[in-house]
Amino acid sequence: MFFHHTRCYEAGLEQRTVIFEFDRVEHAKAAHDSPAYQDTMALLEGVVERDIRIVEGV
C-alpha cells in the first residue's frame, strides 16, 4: 500500500522508511554484509544517505 500523505511528529523529519523482515537477526546481518549488497552500496557512496537499523522483533 502506498500513502501519498505523511504527517511528521517529534523531530519533524519527513523521511522514507522501508522495512524488510528476516526470519532471524543473523540473516539480516548476513544480507547487509554480503558482497553483493556491499558492492551495490559502494556505487551509491556520496550519492545517497542511509540509516540502517537491524532490530530484533518480538
C-alpha positions in Angstrom: 0.0 0.0 0.0 1.4 3.4 -0.9 0.5 6.5 1.1 0.7 9.9 -0.6 0.3 12.0 2.6 2.5 12.0 5.6 2.4 13.7 8.9 5.6 14.4 10.8 5.8 14.3 14.6 8.5 14.7 17.2 11.7 15.8 15.3 9.6 16.8 12.3 11.7 14.8 9.8 9.8 13.5 6.8 11.7 10.5 5.6 11.0 7.3 3.7 11.1 4.2 5.8 11.4 0.7 4.2 11.1 -2.4 6.4 12.5 -5.8 5.4 11.6 -8.8 7.5 14.0 -11.7 8.0 13.5 -14.9 9.9 16.5 -14.3 12.1 18.7 -11.3 13.0 21.7 -13.3 11.7 20.0 -13.5 8.3 19.6 -9.7 8.2 23.2 -9.2 9.2 24.4 -11.6 6.6 22.3 -9.8 3.9 23.9 -6.5 4.9 27.4 -7.9 5.0 27.1 -9.8 1.7 29.5 -8.9 -1.1 26.5 -8.2 -3.4 25.0 -5.7 -1.0 28.3 -4.0 -0.3 29.1 -3.7 -4.0 25.7 -2.0 -4.6 26.2 0.4 -1.7 29.7 1.3 -2.9 28.0 2.6 -6.1 25.8 4.9 -4.1 28.5 6.2 -1.8 28.3 10.0 -1.7 25.0 9.9 -3.6 22.5 8.8 -1.0 22.4 8.9 2.8 21.3 5.7 4.5 20.4 5.0 8.1 20.1 1.2 8.5 18.9 -0.5 11.7 18.6 -4.2 12.4 16.0 -4.7 15.2 15.1 -8.0 16.7 11.3 -8.4 16.7 9.1 -9.7 19.5 
